[in-house]
């Protein structure tokens, strides 16, 4: 009895394995397809051919939505083609699960929003990139640029100084130094203008007050004189004799 049951068990195992083979082959083929698409998309992307790379990168993400590098490349390709809303959609979708690439994804989001003129979101995502990687020099630089647009000049200088500390030999150093110097000079000039305006306003207020004091004193003198004349006239209003109307 045991000899008859053993072959039956082996046959069942073989059947089950055979049923799994098509599924495994399908999954393996899909993985190979995604890999092939990504390899071709990456090649075209590196050749600075974003439009040609789009289809391959999009196919890669369709097959594997968690392919972080494909999402990064696709987002940058969208930016290069001025498809900013599409870039934002890709970056925001992948950001929560970007892992070690989260600083780069957040930074790229900041760049897209900066290009669109949305300084609030730009600063927000640059800050997120910095929080994820405090040594991310370019995020400080671009957040400084954003803060110049919003008029937060002191904060911009702080970001520029951190950037220069992280990248002391950056080819952008001379330009950043010029911007920082210009901001400081303008801030000093603004302080001088403010102090001068306050001085002029104070002197003008004092001049007006002196004029009012002089007018008040003059009016007071006139009142005193009028009071004296009125008292004198009261002393000479009497008449002797009768006054008759004809």
C-alpha positions in Angstrom: 0.0 0.0 0.0 2.9 2.3 0.8 4.5 1.6 -2.5 1.4 2.7 -4.4 0.9 5.9 -2.4 4.5 7.1 -2.9 4.4 7.6 -6.7 1.0 9.3 -6.3 2.6 11.8 -3.9 5.5 12.4 -6.4 3.2 12.9 -9.3 1.2 15.5 -7.4 4.4 17.4 -6.5 5.5 17.4 -10.1 2.1 18.7 -11.2 2.2 21.5 -8.6 5.7 22.5 -9.7 4.6 22.5 -13.4 1.8 24.8 -12.5 4.3 27.2 -10.8 6.7 27.3 -13.8 4.5 29.6 -16.1 3.9 32.0 -13.2 7.6 32.2 -12.4 8.5 32.6 -16.1 6.0 35.4 -16.4 7.3 37.2 -13.4 10.9 36.7 -14.5 10.0 38.0 -18.0 8.4 41.1 -16.5 11.5 41.8 -14.4 13.7 41.3 -17.4 11.5 43.7 -19.4 11.7 46.4 -16.6 15.5 45.9 -16.5 15.8 46.3 -20.2 13.6 49.4 -20.3 15.5 51.0 -17.5 18.9 50.2 -19.1 17.8 51.8 -22.3 16.1 54.7 -20.6 19.2 55.3 -18.4 21.4 55.2 -21.5 19.4 57.7 -23.4 19.1 59.9 -20.3 22.8 59.9 -19.8 23.2 60.9 -23.5 21.0 64.0 -22.7 18.1 62.7 -24.7 15.3 63.1 -22.2 12.4 62.9 -24.8 13.7 59.6 -26.1 14.2 58.3 -22.6 10.7 59.1 -21.4 8.9 56.0 -22.7 11.5 53.6 -21.4 11.6 55.2 -17.9 7.8 55.3 -17.8 7.6 51.6 -18.7 10.1 50.8 -16.0 8.0 52.6 -13.4 4.8 50.9 -14.6 6.5 47.5 -14.1 8.2 48.5 -10.9 6.7 51.6 -9.2 9.3 51.4 -6.4 12.3 51.9 -8.8 13.7 55.0 -7.2 16.4 55.7 -9.7 14.0 55.4 -12.6 11.7 57.9 -10.9 14.6 60.3 -10.3 15.6 60.1 -14.0 12.1 60.5 -15.2 11.4 63.5 -13.0 14.6 65.2 -14.2 13.6 64.4 -17.8 10.2 66.0 -17.2 12.0 69.1 -15.9 14.3 69.3 -18.9 11.2 69.1 -21.1 9.4 71.8 -19.0 6.8 69.2 -18.0 6.8 70.5 -14.4 3.5 69.2 -13.2 4.5 65.7 -14.3 7.8 66.0 -12.5 6.1 67.1 -9.3 3.7 64.1 -9.5 6.6 61.6 -9.9 8.6 63.1 -7.1 5.8 63.5 -4.6 4.7 59.9 -5.3 8.1 58.4 -4.6 9.3 60.7 -1.8 7.7 58.8 1.1 9.5 55.7 0.2 12.7 57.1 -1.3 14.9 56.0 1.5 18.5 57.2 1.1 17.4 59.1 -2.0 14.9 61.2 -0.1 17.2 64.3 0.2 17.7 64.2 -3.6 14.0 63.8 -4.3 13.0 66.6 -1.9 15.7 68.8 -3.4 14.4 68.2 -6.9 10.9 69.0 -5.8 12.2 72.3 -4.4 13.9 73.0 -7.8 10.6 72.4 -9.7 8.6 74.6 -7.4 11.3 77.3 -7.6 11.0 77.2 -11.4 7.2 77.6 -11.1 7.7 80.6 -8.8 6.2 78.9 -5.8 8.7 80.0 -3.2 6.7 78.7 -0.2 6.8 75.1 -1.4 10.4 75.5 -2.8 11.7 76.6 0.6 9.7 73.8 2.3 11.2 71.0 0.2 14.7 72.5 0.3 14.4 72.5 4.1 13.1 68.9 4.0 16.2 67.9 2.0 18.5 69.6 4.5 16.7 67.9 7.4 17.3 64.6 5.8 20.9 65.4 4.9 22.4 68.4 6.8 25.5 68.3 4.6 23.5 68.8 1.4 25.3 71.9 0.2 23.3 72.6 -2.9 20.1 72.6 -0.8 21.4 75.4 1.3 22.4 77.4 -1.8 19.0 77.1 -3.4 17.2 77.8 -0.2 19.2 80.9 0.1 18.2 81.9 -3.5 14.6 81.3 -2.5 14.9 83.4 0.6 16.3 86.3 -1.5 13.1 86.2 -3.5 11.0 86.4 -0.4 13.0 89.2 1.1 14.4 87.1 4.0 17.9 88.4 3.4 19.5 87.6 6.8 18.3 84.0 6.5 19.6 83.9 2.9 23.1 85.0 4.1 23.0 82.3 6.7 22.3 79.6 4.0 25.0 81.0 1.8 27.6 80.9 4.6 26.7 77.3 5.4 27.0 76.5 1.6 30.5 78.0 1.5 31.5 76.2 4.6 30.4 72.9 3.1 31.9 73.7 -0.4 34.8 76.1 0.3 36.3 75.4 -3.2 33.0 75.6 -5.1 33.3 77.3 -8.5 30.3 79.4 -7.4 32.1 80.8 -4.4 33.1 84.1 -6.0 29.5 84.7 -7.1 28.1 83.8 -3.7 30.6 86.1 -2.0 29.5 88.9 -4.3 25.8 88.3 -3.4 26.5 88.2 0.3 28.6 91.4 0.1 25.9 93.1 -1.9 23.2 92.1 0.6 25.3 93.3 3.5 26.1 96.6 1.8 22.4 97.1 0.9 21.4 96.2 4.5 23.9 98.8 5.9 22.7 101.4 3.4 19.1 100.7 4.3 20.0 101.1 8.0 21.6 104.5 7.2 18.6 105.5 5.1 16.3 104.5 8.0 18.4 106.4 10.6 18.5 109.5 8.3 14.7 109.3 7.7 14.1 109.0 11.5 16.4 112.0 12.1 14.6 114.1 9.5 11.2 113.1 10.9 12.4 113.9 14.4 13.8 117.3 13.4 10.6 118.1 11.4 8.5 117.1 14.4 10.6 119.4 16.6 10.3 122.3 14.1 6.5 121.9 14.0 6.4 121.8 17.8 8.5 125.0 18.0 6.2 126.7 15.5 3.1 125.6 17.5 4.7 126.7 20.7 5.4 130.1 19.2 1.9 130.5 17.8 0.5 129.4 21.2 2.7 132.0 23.0 1.7 134.7 20.5 -2.0 133.9 21.0 -1.5 133.9 24.7 0.1 137.4 24.6 -2.7 138.7 22.5 -5.3 137.3 24.9 -3.5 139.0 27.8 -3.5 142.3 25.9 -7.2 142.0 25.0 -7.9 141.3 28.7 -6.2 144.5 29.7 -8.0 146.6 27.1 -11.3 145.2 28.2 -10.8 146.0 31.8 -9.8 149.7 31.0 -12.9 150.2 28.9 -15.1 149.0 31.7 -13.8 151.9 33.9 -14.9 154.7 31.5 -18.4 153.7 30.5 -20.3 155.9 32.9 -22.1 159.2 31.9 -23.2 162.2 33.9 -26.6 163.7 33.3 -29.4 162.3 31.3 -29.4 160.9 27.8 -32.4 161.7 25.7 -33.6 160.5 22.3 -35.0 163.2 20.1 
